[in-house]
C-alpha cells in the first residue's frame, strides 16, 4: 500500500480509482442522498436519519466500485482522505472540472481509457 503524506498527493490516486463514469455517478448519488438524510433530519427533527448518512454514502460508492469499477474502494486503505476525496470529486463534477482532473490523475496513475461523464 502506497503511503500518502498529504491529501494533495492522494487525490490524483483517488481519481484514478474512479475512471468509470458509472462508478462516479454512484458516488454522486451517495453524496446527494447524504445531504437528503441531513436535510430530513433537520426538517423533521428526527436525528436518527443521520445514521443513514454513511449507509447511503458508502453503500452507493461501494456498489459502484464492485459493479462497475471492479476495484477495491480506497476507503478501506485511506478512510479520511477518501471521505474528503468524495466531496472534492463531487465539487469537481458540479463545477465541470472533473474531466480535466481525471485526465491529469490518469497521467500520474494510468489505469485505462477515460470515459466521459457527459455526451460529446
PDB file as gemmi writes it, atoms N, CA and C in Angstrom:
CRYST1    1.000    1.000    1.000  90.00  90.00  90.00 P 1                      
ATOM      1  N   UNK A   1       0.838  -1.184   0.000  1.00  0.00           N  
ATOM      2  CA  UNK A   1       0.000   0.000   0.000  1.00  0.00           C  
ATOM      3  C   UNK A   1       0.881   1.245   0.000  1.00  0.00           C  
ATOM      4  N   UNK A   2       0.592   2.145  -0.910  1.00  0.00           N  
ATOM      5  CA  UNK A   2       1.334   3.398  -1.009  1.00  0.00           C  
ATOM      6  C   UNK A   2       0.957   4.302   0.159  1.00  0.00           C  
ATOM      7  N   UNK A   3       1.928   5.002   0.695  1.00  0.00           N  
ATOM      8  CA  UNK A   3       1.682   5.945   1.772  1.00  0.00           C  
ATOM      9  C   UNK A   3       1.668   7.356   1.204  1.00  0.00           C  
ATOM     10  N   UNK A   4       0.612   8.097   1.522  1.00  0.00           N  
ATOM     11  CA  UNK A   4       0.487   9.481   1.070  1.00  0.00           C  
ATOM     12  C   UNK A   4       0.702  10.403   2.261  1.00  0.00           C  
ATOM     13  N   UNK A   5       1.449  11.476   2.029  1.00  0.00           N  
ATOM     14  CA  UNK A   5       1.761  12.401   3.123  1.00  0.00           C  
ATOM     15  C   UNK A   5       0.823  13.601   3.147  1.00  0.00           C  
ATOM     16  N   UNK A   6      -0.037  13.717   2.124  1.00  0.00           N  
ATOM     17  CA  UNK A   6      -0.980  14.829   2.095  1.00  0.00           C  
ATOM     18  C   UNK A   6      -2.172  14.457   1.221  1.00  0.00           C  
ATOM     19  N   UNK A   7      -3.259  15.172   1.432  1.00  0.00           N  
ATOM     20  CA  UNK A   7      -4.435  14.959   0.587  1.00  0.00           C  
ATOM     21  C   UNK A   7      -4.130  15.364  -0.845  1.00  0.00           C  
ATOM     22  N   UNK A   8      -3.348  16.405  -1.012  1.00  0.00           N  
ATOM     23  CA  UNK A   8      -2.975  16.872  -2.357  1.00  0.00           C  
ATOM     24  C   UNK A   8      -2.263  15.762  -3.133  1.00  0.00           C  
ATOM     25  N   UNK A   9      -1.427  15.006  -2.466  1.00  0.00           N  
ATOM     26  CA  UNK A   9      -0.727  13.894  -3.116  1.00  0.00           C  
ATOM     27  C   UNK A   9      -1.668  12.709  -3.350  1.00  0.00           C  
ATOM     28  N   UNK A  10      -2.637  12.535  -2.470  1.00  0.00           N  
ATOM     29  CA  UNK A  10      -3.564  11.407  -2.549  1.00  0.00           C  
ATOM     30  C   UNK A  10      -4.620  11.570  -3.645  1.00  0.00           C  
ATOM     31  N   UNK A  11      -5.111  12.777  -3.839  1.00  0.00           N  
ATOM     32  CA  UNK A  11      -6.276  12.998  -4.693  1.00  0.00           C  
ATOM     33  C   UNK A  11      -6.106  12.475  -6.128  1.00  0.00           C  
ATOM     34  N   UNK A  12      -4.981  12.667  -6.806  1.00  0.00           N  
ATOM     35  CA  UNK A  12      -4.850  12.074  -8.147  1.00  0.00           C  
ATOM     36  C   UNK A  12      -4.995  10.547  -8.136  1.00  0.00           C  
ATOM     37  N   UNK A  13      -4.418   9.915  -7.117  1.00  0.00           N  
ATOM     38  CA  UNK A  13      -4.579   8.466  -6.975  1.00  0.00           C  
ATOM     39  C   UNK A  13      -6.060   8.121  -6.797  1.00  0.00           C  
ATOM     40  N   UNK A  14      -6.726   8.859  -5.926  1.00  0.00           N  
ATOM     41  CA  UNK A  14      -8.148   8.645  -5.663  1.00  0.00           C  
ATOM     42  C   UNK A  14      -8.953   8.732  -6.965  1.00  0.00           C  
ATOM     43  N   UNK A  15      -8.726   9.778  -7.738  1.00  0.00           N  
ATOM     44  CA  UNK A  15      -9.443   9.935  -9.004  1.00  0.00           C  
ATOM     45  C   UNK A  15      -9.141   8.802  -9.973  1.00  0.00           C  
ATOM     46  N   UNK A  16      -7.900   8.325  -9.980  1.00  0.00           N  
ATOM     47  CA  UNK A  16      -7.547   7.235 -10.898  1.00  0.00           C  
ATOM     48  C   UNK A  16      -8.327   5.963 -10.575  1.00  0.00           C  
ATOM     49  N   UNK A  17      -8.807   5.862  -9.355  1.00  0.00           N  
ATOM     50  CA  UNK A  17      -9.604   4.711  -8.945  1.00  0.00           C  
ATOM     51  C   UNK A  17     -11.083   4.881  -9.290  1.00  0.00           C  
ATOM     52  N   UNK A  18     -11.394   5.997  -9.964  1.00  0.00           N  
ATOM     53  CA  UNK A  18     -12.774   6.325 -10.333  1.00  0.00           C  
ATOM     54  C   UNK A  18     -12.863   6.690 -11.811  1.00  0.00           C  
ATOM     55  N   UNK A  19     -12.197   5.929 -12.661  1.00  0.00           N  
ATOM     56  CA  UNK A  19     -12.179   6.218 -14.093  1.00  0.00           C  
ATOM     57  C   UNK A  19     -13.528   5.920 -14.751  1.00  0.00           C  
ATOM     58  N   UNK A  20     -14.283   5.008 -14.197  1.00  0.00           N  
ATOM     59  CA  UNK A  20     -15.570   4.635 -14.782  1.00  0.00           C  
ATOM     60  C   UNK A  20     -16.646   5.657 -14.403  1.00  0.00           C  
ATOM     61  N   UNK A  21     -17.325   6.250 -15.399  1.00  0.00           N  
ATOM     62  CA  UNK A  21     -18.316   7.285 -15.090  1.00  0.00           C  
ATOM     63  C   UNK A  21     -19.521   6.769 -14.299  1.00  0.00           C  
ATOM     64  N   UNK A  22     -19.870   5.507 -14.457  1.00  0.00           N  
ATOM     65  CA  UNK A  22     -20.988   4.961 -13.686  1.00  0.00           C  
ATOM     66  C   UNK A  22     -20.609   4.828 -12.222  1.00  0.00           C  
ATOM     67  N   UNK A  23     -19.383   4.431 -11.965  1.00  0.00           N  
ATOM     68  CA  UNK A  23     -18.903   4.381 -10.583  1.00  0.00           C  
ATOM     69  C   UNK A  23     -18.954   5.776  -9.960  1.00  0.00           C  
ATOM     70  N   UNK A  24     -18.487   6.769 -10.720  1.00  0.00           N  
ATOM     71  CA  UNK A  24     -18.543   8.147 -10.205  1.00  0.00           C  
ATOM     72  C   UNK A  24     -19.988   8.568  -9.958  1.00  0.00           C  
ATOM     73  N   UNK A  25     -20.891   8.187 -10.858  1.00  0.00           N  
ATOM     74  CA  UNK A  25     -22.304   8.536 -10.687  1.00  0.00           C  
ATOM     75  C   UNK A  25     -22.857   7.940  -9.396  1.00  0.00           C  
ATOM     76  N   UNK A  26     -22.469   6.720  -9.092  1.00  0.00           N  
ATOM     77  CA  UNK A  26     -22.911   6.109  -7.837  1.00  0.00           C  
ATOM     78  C   UNK A  26     -22.382   6.897  -6.641  1.00  0.00           C  
ATOM     79  N   UNK A  27     -21.161   7.403  -6.742  1.00  0.00           N  
ATOM     80  CA  UNK A  27     -20.621   8.253  -5.674  1.00  0.00           C  
ATOM     81  C   UNK A  27     -21.447   9.527  -5.540  1.00  0.00           C  
ATOM     82  N   UNK A  28     -21.761  10.145  -6.674  1.00  0.00           N  
ATOM     83  CA  UNK A  28     -22.536  11.387  -6.637  1.00  0.00           C  
ATOM     84  C   UNK A  28     -23.918  11.150  -6.025  1.00  0.00           C  
ATOM     85  N   UNK A  29     -24.547  10.040  -6.382  1.00  0.00           N  
ATOM     86  CA  UNK A  29     -25.853   9.702  -5.801  1.00  0.00           C  
ATOM     87  C   UNK A  29     -25.723   9.563  -4.289  1.00  0.00           C  
ATOM     88  N   UNK A  30     -24.672   8.888  -3.846  1.00  0.00           N  
ATOM     89  CA  UNK A  30     -24.455   8.725  -2.411  1.00  0.00           C  
ATOM     90  C   UNK A  30     -24.270  10.047  -1.695  1.00  0.00           C  
ATOM     91  N   UNK A  31     -23.536  10.963  -2.302  1.00  0.00           N  
ATOM     92  CA  UNK A  31     -23.313  12.286  -1.703  1.00  0.00           C  
ATOM     93  C   UNK A  31     -24.643  13.035  -1.594  1.00  0.00           C  
ATOM     94  N   UNK A  32     -25.427  13.016  -2.664  1.00  0.00           N  
ATOM     95  CA  UNK A  32     -26.723  13.708  -2.646  1.00  0.00           C  
ATOM     96  C   UNK A  32     -27.643  13.093  -1.591  1.00  0.00           C  
ATOM     97  N   UNK A  33     -27.664  11.772  -1.499  1.00  0.00           N  
ATOM     98  CA  UNK A  33     -28.507  11.123  -0.501  1.00  0.00           C  
ATOM     99  C   UNK A  33     -28.056  11.438   0.922  1.00  0.00           C  
ATOM    100  N   UNK A  34     -26.762  11.619   1.109  1.00  0.00           N  
ATOM    101  CA  UNK A  34     -26.262  12.041   2.430  1.00  0.00           C  
ATOM    102  C   UNK A  34     -26.858  13.396   2.797  1.00  0.00           C  
ATOM    103  N   UNK A  35     -26.830  14.325   1.841  1.00  0.00           N  
ATOM    104  CA  UNK A  35     -27.412  15.655   2.089  1.00  0.00           C  
ATOM    105  C   UNK A  35     -28.911  15.548   2.331  1.00  0.00           C  
ATOM    106  N   UNK A  36     -29.580  14.666   1.622  1.00  0.00           N  
ATOM    107  CA  UNK A  36     -31.016  14.472   1.826  1.00  0.00           C  
ATOM    108  C   UNK A  36     -31.300  13.957   3.235  1.00  0.00           C  
ATOM    109  N   UNK A  37     -30.522  12.996   3.676  1.00  0.00           N  
ATOM    110  CA  UNK A  37     -30.687  12.471   5.041  1.00  0.00           C  
ATOM    111  C   UNK A  37     -30.476  13.578   6.068  1.00  0.00           C  
ATOM    112  N   UNK A  38     -29.476  14.399   5.834  1.00  0.00           N  
ATOM    113  CA  UNK A  38     -29.192  15.510   6.736  1.00  0.00           C  
ATOM    114  C   UNK A  38     -30.368  16.502   6.752  1.00  0.00           C  
ATOM    115  N   UNK A  39     -30.858  16.830   5.570  1.00  0.00           N  
ATOM    116  CA  UNK A  39     -31.991  17.754   5.470  1.00  0.00           C  
ATOM    117  C   UNK A  39     -33.241  17.216   6.140  1.00  0.00           C  
ATOM    118  N   UNK A  40     -33.540  15.951   5.934  1.00  0.00           N  
ATOM    119  CA  UNK A  40     -34.714  15.329   6.554  1.00  0.00           C  
ATOM    120  C   UNK A  40     -34.558  15.327   8.072  1.00  0.00           C  
ATOM    121  N   UNK A  41     -33.364  15.016   8.541  1.00  0.00           N  
ATOM    122  CA  UNK A  41     -33.116  15.011   9.986  1.00  0.00           C  
ATOM    123  C   UNK A  41     -33.367  16.388  10.585  1.00  0.00           C  
ATOM    124  N   UNK A  42     -32.900  17.436   9.906  1.00  0.00           N  
ATOM    125  CA  UNK A  42     -33.122  18.799  10.396  1.00  0.00           C  
ATOM    126  C   UNK A  42     -34.596  19.188  10.319  1.00  0.00           C  
ATOM    127  N   UNK A  43     -35.199  18.954   9.163  1.00  0.00           N  
ATOM    128  CA  UNK A  43     -36.584  19.364   8.934  1.00  0.00           C  
ATOM    129  C   UNK A  43     -37.556  18.665   9.884  1.00  0.00           C  
ATOM    130  N   UNK A  44     -37.363  17.383  10.069  1.00  0.00           N  
ATOM    131  CA  UNK A  44     -38.289  16.598  10.884  1.00  0.00           C  
ATOM    132  C   UNK A  44     -37.852  16.501  12.341  1.00  0.00           C  
ATOM    133  N   UNK A  45     -36.697  17.072  12.635  1.00  0.00           N  
ATOM    134  CA  UNK A  45     -36.132  16.962  13.984  1.00  0.00           C  
ATOM    135  C   UNK A  45     -36.045  15.480  14.393  1.00  0.00           C  
ATOM    136  N   UNK A  46     -35.646  14.674  13.424  1.00  0.00           N  
ATOM    137  CA  UNK A  46     -35.545  13.220  13.601  1.00  0.00           C  
ATOM    138  C   UNK A  46     -34.092  12.826  13.368  1.00  0.00           C  
ATOM    139  N   UNK A  47     -33.318  12.894  14.398  1.00  0.00           N  
ATOM    140  CA  UNK A  47     -31.866  12.745  14.283  1.00  0.00           C  
ATOM    141  C   UNK A  47     -31.433  11.343  13.901  1.00  0.00           C  
ATOM    142  N   UNK A  48     -32.327  10.380  13.994  1.00  0.00           N  
ATOM    143  CA  UNK A  48     -31.986   9.015  13.589  1.00  0.00           C  
ATOM    144  C   UNK A  48     -31.643   8.948  12.102  1.00  0.00           C  
ATOM    145  N   UNK A  49     -32.164   9.888  11.314  1.00  0.00           N  
ATOM    146  CA  UNK A  49     -31.844   9.916   9.882  1.00  0.00           C  
ATOM    147  C   UNK A  49     -30.355  10.155   9.634  1.00  0.00           C  
ATOM    148  N   UNK A  50     -29.689  10.747  10.603  1.00  0.00           N  
ATOM    149  CA  UNK A  50     -28.245  10.960  10.455  1.00  0.00           C  
ATOM    150  C   UNK A  50     -27.497   9.634  10.375  1.00  0.00           C  
ATOM    151  N   UNK A  51     -28.061   8.604  10.984  1.00  0.00           N  
ATOM    152  CA  UNK A  51     -27.437   7.283  10.944  1.00  0.00           C  
ATOM    153  C   UNK A  51     -27.451   6.688   9.536  1.00  0.00           C  
ATOM    154  N   UNK A  52     -28.346   7.171   8.702  1.00  0.00           N  
ATOM    155  CA  UNK A  52     -28.409   6.682   7.320  1.00  0.00           C  
ATOM    156  C   UNK A  52     -27.344   7.309   6.424  1.00  0.00           C  
ATOM    157  N   UNK A  53     -26.750   8.398   6.861  1.00  0.00           N  
ATOM    158  CA  UNK A  53     -25.784   9.090   6.008  1.00  0.00           C  
ATOM    159  C   UNK A  53     -24.633   8.190   5.553  1.00  0.00           C  
ATOM    160  N   UNK A  54     -23.934   7.513   6.463  1.00  0.00           N  
ATOM    161  CA  UNK A  54     -22.851   6.646   5.973  1.00  0.00           C  
ATOM    162  C   UNK A  54     -23.350   5.458   5.163  1.00  0.00           C  
ATOM    163  N   UNK A  55     -24.527   4.962   5.482  1.00  0.00           N  
ATOM    164  CA  UNK A  55     -25.096   3.840   4.723  1.00  0.00           C  
ATOM    165  C   UNK A  55     -25.337   4.271   3.281  1.00  0.00           C  
ATOM    166  N   UNK A  56     -25.928   5.441   3.104  1.00  0.00           N  
ATOM    167  CA  UNK A  56     -26.208   5.946   1.757  1.00  0.00           C  
ATOM    168  C   UNK A  56     -24.911   6.278   1.017  1.00  0.00           C  
ATOM    169  N   UNK A  57     -24.051   7.042   1.668  1.00  0.00           N  
ATOM    170  CA  UNK A  57     -22.813   7.482   1.018  1.00  0.00           C  
ATOM    171  C   UNK A  57     -21.900   6.325   0.652  1.00  0.00           C  
ATOM    172  N   UNK A  58     -21.556   5.523   1.630  1.00  0.00           N  
ATOM    173  CA  UNK A  58     -20.630   4.425   1.372  1.00  0.00           C  
ATOM    174  C   UNK A  58     -21.302   3.287   0.618  1.00  0.00           C  
ATOM    175  N   UNK A  59     -22.568   3.041   0.885  1.00  0.00           N  
ATOM    176  CA  UNK A  59     -23.271   1.962   0.197  1.00  0.00           C  
ATOM    177  C   UNK A  59     -23.267   2.142  -1.315  1.00  0.00           C  
ATOM    178  N   UNK A  60     -23.639   3.327  -1.765  1.00  0.00           N  
ATOM    179  CA  UNK A  60     -23.650   3.582  -3.203  1.00  0.00           C  
ATOM    180  C   UNK A  60     -22.237   3.580  -3.784  1.00  0.00           C  
ATOM    181  N   UNK A  61     -21.289   4.158  -3.067  1.00  0.00           N  
ATOM    182  CA  UNK A  61     -19.907   4.187  -3.554  1.00  0.00           C  
ATOM    183  C   UNK A  61     -19.363   2.763  -3.704  1.00  0.00           C  
ATOM    184  N   UNK A  62     -19.588   1.933  -2.712  1.00  0.00           N  
ATOM    185  CA  UNK A  62     -19.071   0.566  -2.767  1.00  0.00           C  
ATOM    186  C   UNK A  62     -19.754  -0.244  -3.855  1.00  0.00           C  
ATOM    187  N   UNK A  63     -21.040  -0.011  -4.078  1.00  0.00           N  
ATOM    188  CA  UNK A  63     -21.718  -0.683  -5.195  1.00  0.00           C  
ATOM    189  C   UNK A  63     -21.080  -0.276  -6.522  1.00  0.00           C  
ATOM    190  N   UNK A  64     -20.782   1.004  -6.665  1.00  0.00           N  
ATOM    191  CA  UNK A  64     -20.143   1.490  -7.890  1.00  0.00           C  
ATOM    192  C   UNK A  64     -18.808   0.821  -8.140  1.00  0.00           C  
ATOM    193  N   UNK A  65     -18.033   0.658  -7.074  1.00  0.00           N  
ATOM    194  CA  UNK A  65     -16.726   0.002  -7.228  1.00  0.00           C  
ATOM    195  C   UNK A  65     -16.894  -1.478  -7.556  1.00  0.00           C  
ATOM    196  N   UNK A  66     -17.801  -2.140  -6.861  1.00  0.00           N  
ATOM    197  CA  UNK A  66     -17.972  -3.573  -7.066  1.00  0.00           C  
ATOM    198  C   UNK A  66     -18.578  -3.934  -8.409  1.00  0.00           C  
ATOM    199  N   UNK A  67     -19.565  -3.152  -8.853  1.00  0.00           N  
ATOM    200  CA  UNK A  67     -20.281  -3.491 -10.079  1.00  0.00           C  
ATOM    201  C   UNK A  67     -19.662  -2.909 -11.344  1.00  0.00           C  
ATOM    202  N   UNK A  68     -19.005  -1.762 -11.246  1.00  0.00           N  
ATOM    203  CA  UNK A  68     -18.553  -1.073 -12.456  1.00  0.00           C  
ATOM    204  C   UNK A  68     -17.044  -0.852 -12.516  1.00  0.00           C  
ATOM    205  N   UNK A  69     -16.474  -0.331 -11.465  1.00  0.00           N  
ATOM    206  CA  UNK A  69     -15.033  -0.040 -11.483  1.00  0.00           C  
ATOM    207  C   UNK A  69     -14.209  -1.311 -11.299  1.00  0.00           C  
ATOM    208  N   UNK A  70     -14.782  -2.283 -10.604  1.00  0.00           N  
ATOM    209  CA  UNK A  70     -14.126  -3.580 -10.351  1.00  0.00           C  
ATOM    210  C   UNK A  70     -12.797  -3.418  -9.609  1.00  0.00           C  
ATOM    211  N   UNK A  71     -12.796  -2.537  -8.610  1.00  0.00           N  
ATOM    212  CA  UNK A  71     -11.607  -2.381  -7.780  1.00  0.00           C  
ATOM    213  C   UNK A  71     -12.023  -2.211  -6.321  1.00  0.00           C  
ATOM    214  N   UNK A  72     -11.059  -2.245  -5.448  1.00  0.00           N  
ATOM    215  CA  UNK A  72     -11.314  -2.088  -4.017  1.00  0.00           C  
ATOM    216  C   UNK A  72     -11.427  -0.603  -3.698  1.00  0.00           C  
ATOM    217  N   UNK A  73     -12.493  -0.185  -3.012  1.00  0.00           N  
ATOM    218  CA  UNK A  73     -12.619   1.223  -2.660  1.00  0.00           C  
ATOM    219  C   UNK A  73     -11.425   1.711  -1.833  1.00  0.00           C  
ATOM    220  N   UNK A  74     -10.958   2.906  -2.150  1.00  0.00           N  
ATOM    221  CA  UNK A  74      -9.826   3.492  -1.429  1.00  0.00           C  
ATOM    222  C   UNK A  74     -10.158   3.730   0.039  1.00  0.00           C  
ATOM    223  N   UNK A  75     -11.439   3.748   0.369  1.00  0.00           N  
ATOM    224  CA  UNK A  75     -11.879   3.961   1.748  1.00  0.00           C  
ATOM    225  C   UNK A  75     -11.258   2.956   2.708  1.00  0.00           C  
ATOM    226  N   UNK A  76     -11.059   1.746   2.239  1.00  0.00           N  
ATOM    227  CA  UNK A  76     -10.541   0.709   3.128  1.00  0.00           C  
ATOM    228  C   UNK A  76      -9.095   0.964   3.539  1.00  0.00           C  
ATOM    229  N   UNK A  77      -8.317   1.589   2.672  1.00  0.00           N  
ATOM    230  CA  UNK A  77      -6.921   1.874   2.994  1.00  0.00           C  
ATOM    231  C   UNK A  77      -6.692   3.312   3.439  1.00  0.00           C  
ATOM    232  N   UNK A  78      -7.527   4.233   2.971  1.00  0.00           N  
ATOM    233  CA  UNK A  78      -7.343   5.662   3.252  1.00  0.00           C  
ATOM    234  C   UNK A  78      -8.690   6.286   3.636  1.00  0.00           C  
ATOM    235  N   UNK A  79      -9.245   5.935   4.786  1.00  0.00           N  
ATOM    236  CA  UNK A  79     -10.614   6.360   5.096  1.00  0.00           C  
ATOM    237  C   UNK A  79     -10.822   7.876   5.157  1.00  0.00           C  
ATOM    238  N   UNK A  80      -9.922   8.606   5.772  1.00  0.00           N  
ATOM    239  CA  UNK A  80     -10.107  10.053   5.906  1.00  0.00           C  
ATOM    240  C   UNK A  80      -9.918  10.748   4.558  1.00  0.00           C  
ATOM    241  N   UNK A  81      -8.820  10.445   3.889  1.00  0.00           N  
ATOM    242  CA  UNK A  81      -8.568  11.049   2.580  1.00  0.00           C  
ATOM    243  C   UNK A  81      -9.691  10.713   1.592  1.00  0.00           C  
ATOM    244  N   UNK A  82     -10.195   9.487   1.634  1.00  0.00           N  
ATOM    245  CA  UNK A  82     -11.258   9.077   0.715  1.00  0.00           C  
ATOM    246  C   UNK A  82     -12.555   9.834   0.990  1.00  0.00           C  
ATOM    247  N   UNK A  83     -12.834  10.060   2.256  1.00  0.00           N  
ATOM    248  CA  UNK A  83     -14.030  10.824   2.610  1.00  0.00           C  
ATOM    249  C   UNK A  83     -13.978  12.211   1.960  1.00  0.00           C  
ATOM    250  N   UNK A  84     -12.842  12.881   2.116  1.00  0.00           N  
ATOM    251  CA  UNK A  84     -12.691  14.208   1.510  1.00  0.00           C  
ATOM    252  C   UNK A  84     -12.613  14.120  -0.014  1.00  0.00           C  
ATOM    253  N   UNK A  85     -12.055  13.019  -0.522  1.00  0.00           N  
ATOM    254  CA  UNK A  85     -11.983  12.815  -1.963  1.00  0.00           C  
ATOM    255  C   UNK A  85     -13.365  12.742  -2.601  1.00  0.00           C  
ATOM    256  N   UNK A  86     -14.314  12.076  -1.919  1.00  0.00           N  
ATOM    257  CA  UNK A  86     -15.687  12.005  -2.431  1.00  0.00           C  
ATOM    258  C   UNK A  86     -16.275  13.397  -2.619  1.00  0.00           C  
ATOM    259  N   UNK A  87     -16.094  14.235  -1.620  1.00  0.00           N  
ATOM    260  CA  UNK A  87     -16.683  15.577  -1.661  1.00  0.00           C  
ATOM    261  C   UNK A  87     -15.998  16.450  -2.704  1.00  0.00           C  
ATOM    262  N   UNK A  88     -14.679  16.329  -2.823  1.00  0.00           N  
ATOM    263  CA  UNK A  88     -13.976  17.134  -3.819  1.00  0.00           C  
ATOM    264  C   UNK A  88     -14.309  16.657  -5.234  1.00  0.00           C  
ATOM    265  N   UNK A  89     -14.417  15.346  -5.419  1.00  0.00           N  
ATOM    266  CA  UNK A  89     -14.794  14.817  -6.730  1.00  0.00           C  
ATOM    267  C   UNK A  89     -16.192  15.309  -7.102  1.00  0.00           C  
ATOM    268  N   UNK A  90     -17.119  15.331  -6.160  1.00  0.00           N  
ATOM    269  CA  UNK A  90     -18.468  15.831  -6.413  1.00  0.00           C  
ATOM    270  C   UNK A  90     -18.426  17.321  -6.772  1.00  0.00           C  
ATOM    271  N   UNK A  91     -17.615  18.078  -6.060  1.00  0.00           N  
ATOM    272  CA  UNK A  91     -17.442  19.503  -6.366  1.00  0.00           C  
ATOM    273  C   UNK A  91     -16.903  19.678  -7.791  1.00  0.00           C  
ATOM    274  N   UNK A  92     -15.894  18.888  -8.149  1.00  0.00           N  
ATOM    275  CA  UNK A  92     -15.330  18.985  -9.494  1.00  0.00           C  
ATOM    276  C   UNK A  92     -16.363  18.604 -10.554  1.00  0.00           C  
ATOM    277  N   UNK A  93     -17.216  17.645 -10.253  1.00  0.00           N  
ATOM    278  CA  UNK A  93     -18.294  17.280 -11.172  1.00  0.00           C  
ATOM    279  C   UNK A  93     -19.267  18.449 -11.346  1.00  0.00           C  
ATOM    280  N   UNK A  94     -19.702  19.031 -10.230  1.00  0.00           N  
ATOM    281  CA  UNK A  94     -20.675  20.133 -10.290  1.00  0.00           C  
ATOM    282  C   UNK A  94     -20.133  21.363 -11.010  1.00  0.00           C  
ATOM    283  N   UNK A  95     -18.831  21.588 -10.893  1.00  0.00           N  
ATOM    284  CA  UNK A  95     -18.228  22.780 -11.488  1.00  0.00           C  
ATOM    285  C   UNK A  95     -17.642  22.520 -12.877  1.00  0.00           C  
ATOM    286  N   UNK A  96     -17.838  21.306 -13.400  1.00  0.00           N  
ATOM    287  CA  UNK A  96     -17.373  20.997 -14.748  1.00  0.00           C  
ATOM    288  C   UNK A  96     -15.875  20.772 -14.868  1.00  0.00           C  
ATOM    289  N   UNK A  97     -15.209  20.543 -13.761  1.00  0.00           N  
ATOM    290  CA  UNK A  97     -13.762  20.351 -13.761  1.00  0.00           C  
ATOM    291  C   UNK A  97     -13.335  18.888 -13.738  1.00  0.00           C  
ATOM    292  N   UNK A  98     -14.294  17.972 -13.631  1.00  0.00           N  
ATOM    293  CA  UNK A  98     -13.944  16.574 -13.384  1.00  0.00           C  
ATOM    294  C   UNK A  98     -13.125  15.956 -14.515  1.00  0.00           C  
ATOM    295  N   UNK A  99     -13.457  16.241 -15.765  1.00  0.00           N  
ATOM    296  CA  UNK A  99     -12.715  15.626 -16.873  1.00  0.00           C  
ATOM    297  C   UNK A  99     -11.244  16.045 -16.858  1.00  0.00           C  
ATOM    298  N   UNK A 100     -10.991  17.324 -16.677  1.00  0.00           N  
ATOM    299  CA  UNK A 100      -9.602  17.801 -16.635  1.00  0.00           C  
ATOM    300  C   UNK A 100      -8.856  17.185 -15.456  1.00  0.00           C  
ATOM    301  N   UNK A 101      -9.512  17.092 -14.329  1.00  0.00           N  
ATOM    302  CA  UNK A 101      -8.889  16.488 -13.142  1.00  0.00           C  
ATOM    303  C   UNK A 101      -8.578  15.013 -13.385  1.00  0.00           C  
ATOM    304  N   UNK A 102      -9.500  14.310 -14.044  1.00  0.00           N  
ATOM    305  CA  UNK A 102      -9.301  12.887 -14.335  1.00  0.00           C  
ATOM    306  C   UNK A 102      -8.161  12.663 -15.316  1.00  0.00           C  
ATOM    307  N   UNK A 103      -8.092  13.488 -16.343  1.00  0.00           N  
ATOM    308  CA  UNK A 103      -7.006  13.351 -17.323  1.00  0.00           C  
ATOM    309  C   UNK A 103      -5.658  13.488 -16.612  1.00  0.00           C  
ATOM    310  N   UNK A 104      -5.562  14.489 -15.778  1.00  0.00           N  
ATOM    311  CA  UNK A 104      -4.317  14.715 -15.024  1.00  0.00           C  
ATOM    312  C   UNK A 104      -4.014  13.536 -14.093  1.00  0.00           C  
ATOM    313  N   UNK A 105      -5.035  13.045 -13.411  1.00  0.00           N  
ATOM    314  CA  UNK A 105      -4.845  11.931 -12.477  1.00  0.00           C  
ATOM    315  C   UNK A 105      -4.404  10.660 -13.196  1.00  0.00           C  
ATOM    316  N   UNK A 106      -5.013  10.406 -14.362  1.00  0.00           N  
ATOM    317  CA  UNK A 106      -4.676   9.186 -15.093  1.00  0.00           C  
ATOM    318  C   UNK A 106      -3.300   9.255 -15.742  1.00  0.00           C  
ATOM    319  N   UNK A 107      -2.759  10.446 -15.896  1.00  0.00           N  
ATOM    320  CA  UNK A 107      -1.373  10.572 -16.348  1.00  0.00           C  
ATOM    321  C   UNK A 107      -0.425  10.152 -15.227  1.00  0.00           C  
ATOM    322  N   UNK A 108      -0.786  10.512 -14.016  1.00  0.00           N  
ATOM    323  CA  UNK A 108       0.042  10.143 -12.864  1.00  0.00           C  
ATOM    324  C   UNK A 108      -0.146   8.678 -12.466  1.00  0.00           C  
ATOM    325  N   UNK A 109      -1.377   8.177 -12.607  1.00  0.00           N  
ATOM    326  CA  UNK A 109      -1.718   6.804 -12.235  1.00  0.00           C  
ATOM    327  C   UNK A 109      -2.506   6.165 -13.374  1.00  0.00           C  
ATOM    328  N   UNK A 110      -1.811   5.718 -14.440  1.00  0.00           N  
ATOM    329  CA  UNK A 110      -2.518   5.151 -15.593  1.00  0.00           C  
ATOM    330  C   UNK A 110      -3.339   3.929 -15.201  1.00  0.00           C  
ATOM    331  N   UNK A 111      -4.561   3.889 -15.698  1.00  0.00           N  
ATOM    332  CA  UNK A 111      -5.429   2.761 -15.368  1.00  0.00           C  
ATOM    333  C   UNK A 111      -6.213   2.279 -16.574  1.00  0.00           C  
ATOM    334  N   UNK A 112      -6.304   3.046 -17.596  1.00  0.00           N  
ATOM    335  CA  UNK A 112      -7.088   2.626 -18.745  1.00  0.00           C  
ATOM    336  C   UNK A 112      -7.713   3.823 -19.415  1.00  0.00           C  
ATOM    337  N   UNK A 113      -8.603   3.542 -20.311  1.00  0.00           N  
ATOM    338  CA  UNK A 113      -9.240   4.594 -21.101  1.00  0.00           C  
ATOM    339  C   UNK A 113     -10.218   5.403 -20.257  1.00  0.00           C  
ATOM    340  N   UNK A 114     -10.147   6.687 -20.383  1.00  0.00           N  
ATOM    341  CA  UNK A 114     -11.051   7.585 -19.673  1.00  0.00           C  
ATOM    342  C   UNK A 114     -12.348   7.707 -20.463  1.00  0.00           C  
ATOM    343  N   UNK A 115     -13.461   7.523 -19.780  1.00  0.00           N  
ATOM    344  CA  UNK A 115     -14.764   7.658 -20.398  1.00  0.00           C  
ATOM    345  C   UNK A 115     -15.428   8.897 -19.826  1.00  0.00           C  
ATOM    346  N   UNK A 116     -16.022   9.703 -20.675  1.00  0.00           N  
ATOM    347  CA  UNK A 116     -16.611  10.991 -20.280  1.00  0.00           C  
ATOM    348  C   UNK A 116     -17.893  10.807 -19.490  1.00  0.00           C  
ATOM    349  N   UNK A 117     -18.162  11.766 -18.573  1.00  0.00           N  
ATOM    350  CA  UNK A 117     -19.425  11.812 -17.826  1.00  0.00           C  
ATOM    351  C   UNK A 117     -20.557  12.325 -18.697  1.00  0.00           C  
ATOM    352  N   UNK A 118     -20.240  13.134 -19.682  1.00  0.00           N  
ATOM    353  CA  UNK A 118     -21.284  13.760 -20.482  1.00  0.00           C  
ATOM    354  C   UNK A 118     -21.087  13.422 -21.951  1.00  0.00           C  
ATOM    355  N   UNK A 119     -22.191  13.421 -22.702  1.00  0.00           N  
ATOM    356  CA  UNK A 119     -22.067  13.125 -24.132  1.00  0.00           C  
ATOM    357  C   UNK A 119     -21.314  14.225 -24.853  1.00  0.00           C  
ATOM    358  N   UNK A 120     -20.544  13.840 -25.860  1.00  0.00           N  
ATOM    359  CA  UNK A 120     -19.756  14.827 -26.618  1.00  0.00           C  
ATOM    360  C   UNK A 120     -20.550  15.394 -27.764  1.00  0.00           C  
TER     361      UNK A 120                                                      
END                                                                             
